[in-house]
Amino acid sequence: MSNRAAHAAQLGLLDQATGNHAAWRVRASDRARRLTVRVFPGGGVEIVVPNGTRPRVVEQFVAQYRSWIDRKVAQYRSLETGNGDALPVAVRFQASGDCWRVDYVEAQGAPHLTVDGNRLLLIGDLSRVVLLRHALQRFTMRVAHSILVPQLERLAAESGLQYSTAQIRRQRTRWGSCSRRGTISLNACLVFQPPEIVRYLLIHELAHTRHMNHSPRFWALVEQLEPRWRECDAGLSQGWREVPAWVLR
């Protein structure tokens, strides 16, 4: 059996260990040093485990934290509105303090977005909700790039931690990542987080350019650059509550 096939088989066994819940996902990671659990908008659950973790260990871990997981899932689901297609009347990015009012203008043709000062004009066939949402998502991606990448560059220069490239993505499960080649990927949803949380995440990913793990040396470097990292990390774990539903659909 190939390594890839063995890995897939292991994940299948681990999924069974969680009860094969449709909204749950188990991910084996080379970088993981311990088992962790994360709950995401919509009630999705991800269990991250070190490679080679036995299904029985995962089962015990889930049993230990099941009450906490169930509370978090219920908490996130209670935040959802009945209308998942609801579009915003305003868009505010905590990361920069910028805010735009959103006006919808009925017209012929596919919807398109125009920026008019502190207003976002969505002009076109307003019955095409998916296209309206996509236009807002593309706007968020553009603004996220203009906010996050320059800040990452400044922090890299200040800390002496160098990366190769930066990219902005729109993900439901990760705030950021750093590859072994030094590519840092940042979630556009970071723009909905407070500035201190964003700064911590950027420092976290820059620290991975030196330590591709979560070892004591990694956390020592993070603490050197951000002494309040524990508080920020706790805030980031709740950060999905700040992300509007229309961004992730």
JOQUI-V945209 format. One record per backbone hydrogen bond with DSSP energy under -0.5 kcal/mol. NH is the residue of the N-H (numbers start at 1). CO is the residue of the C=O. E is the energy in kcal/mol with one decimal. If there is no record, write none. Layout:
NH:CO:E ; NH:CO:E
This chain:
6:2:-2.9 ; 7:3:-2.5 ; 8:4:-2.3 ; 9:5:-2.5 ; 10:6:-2.4 ; 11:7:-2.2 ; 12:8:-2.0 ; 13:9:-2.0 ; 14:10:-2.4 ; 15:11:-2.5 ; 16:12:-1.5 ; 17:13:-1.5 ; 18:14:-1.0 ; 18:15:-0.6 ; 19:16:-1.5 ; 20:15:-2.4 ; 24:21:-1.8 ; 25:45:-2.3 ; 27:25:-0.5 ; 27:47:-3.1 ; 29:49:-2.6 ; 36:48:-2.1 ; 38:46:-2.3 ; 40:44:-2.9 ; 43:40:-2.0 ; 44:41:-0.5 ; 45:23:-2.5 ; 46:38:-2.8 ; 47:25:-2.9 ; 48:36:-2.3 ; 48:46:-0.6 ; 49:27:-2.4 ; 49:47:-0.5 ; 51:29:-1.2 ; 53:50:-1.6 ; 57:54:-0.9 ; 58:54:-1.6 ; 59:55:-2.6 ; 60:56:-2.0 ; 61:57:-2.2 ; 62:58:-2.9 ; 63:59:-2.2 ; 64:60:-2.0 ; 65:61:-1.8 ; 66:62:-0.8 ; 69:65:-2.6 ; 70:66:-2.8 ; 71:67:-2.0 ; 72:68:-2.2 ; 73:69:-2.7 ; 74:70:-2.2 ; 75:71:-2.2 ; 76:72:-2.6 ; 77:73:-2.4 ; 78:74:-1.9 ; 79:75:-0.7 ; 79:76:-1.0 ; 80:76:-0.5 ; 80:77:-1.0 ; 84:82:-0.8 ; 86:83:-1.6 ; 91:100:-2.7 ; 93:98:-2.6 ; 94:92:-0.7 ; 95:191:-2.2 ; 96:93:-1.0 ; 97:93:-2.4 ; 98:93:-0.6 ; 100:91:-2.7 ; 101:118:-2.6 ; 102:89:-2.6 ; 103:101:-0.6 ; 103:120:-2.8 ; 105:103:-0.5 ; 105:122:-3.1 ; 106:104:-0.6 ; 107:124:-1.5 ; 112:123:-2.1 ; 114:121:-2.4 ; 116:114:-0.6 ; 116:119:-3.0 ; 119:116:-1.4 ; 120:101:-3.2 ; 121:114:-3.3 ; 121:119:-0.5 ; 122:103:-2.9 ; 122:120:-0.6 ; 123:112:-2.6 ; 123:121:-0.7 ; 124:105:-2.3 ; 125:109:-2.5 ; 126:124:-0.8 ; 128:125:-1.6 ; 129:127:-1.7 ; 132:128:-1.8 ; 133:129:-2.7 ; 134:130:-2.4 ; 135:131:-2.0 ; 136:132:-1.7 ; 137:133:-2.4 ; 138:134:-2.6 ; 139:135:-1.9 ; 140:136:-2.2 ; 141:137:-2.2 ; 142:138:-2.3 ; 143:139:-2.5 ; 144:140:-2.7 ; 145:141:-2.1 ; 146:142:-1.9 ; 147:143:-1.7 ; 148:144:-3.1 ; 149:145:-1.3 ; 150:145:-0.5 ; 151:147:-1.0 ; 152:148:-2.5 ; 153:149:-2.4 ; 154:150:-2.1 ; 155:151:-2.4 ; 156:152:-2.3 ; 157:153:-2.1 ; 158:154:-2.5 ; 159:155:-2.4 ; 160:156:-1.9 ; 161:156:-0.6 ; 162:160:-0.6 ; 164:182:-2.2 ; 165:182:-0.8 ; 167:184:-2.3 ; 169:186:-2.9 ; 171:169:-0.6 ; 177:185:-2.0 ; 179:183:-2.4 ; 182:179:-1.9 ; 184:165:-2.8 ; 184:182:-0.6 ; 185:177:-2.5 ; 185:183:-0.6 ; 186:167:-2.8 ; 187:175:-2.5 ; 188:169:-3.7 ; 190:187:-2.2 ; 191:188:-1.8 ; 192:189:-1.7 ; 193:190:-2.3 ; 197:194:-0.7 ; 198:194:-2.0 ; 199:195:-2.6 ; 200:196:-1.7 ; 201:197:-2.2 ; 202:198:-2.4 ; 203:199:-2.3 ; 204:200:-2.8 ; 205:201:-2.2 ; 206:202:-2.3 ; 207:203:-2.5 ; 208:204:-0.9 ; 209:206:-1.6 ; 210:207:-1.3 ; 211:207:-2.2 ; 213:211:-1.5 ; 219:215:-2.2 ; 220:216:-2.2 ; 221:217:-1.9 ; 222:218:-2.3 ; 223:219:-2.6 ; 224:220:-1.8 ; 225:221:-1.5 ; 226:222:-2.8 ; 229:226:-1.5 ; 232:228:-2.2 ; 233:229:-3.1 ; 234:230:-2.1 ; 235:231:-2.0 ; 236:232:-2.5 ; 237:233:-1.7 ; 238:234:-0.7 ; 238:235:-0.9 ; 239:236:-1.5 ; 241:238:-1.7 ; 242:239:-1.9 ; 243:240:-1.1 ; 244:242:-0.6 ; 247:244:-1.2 ; 248:244:-0.7 ; 248:245:-0.8 ; 249:245:-1.1
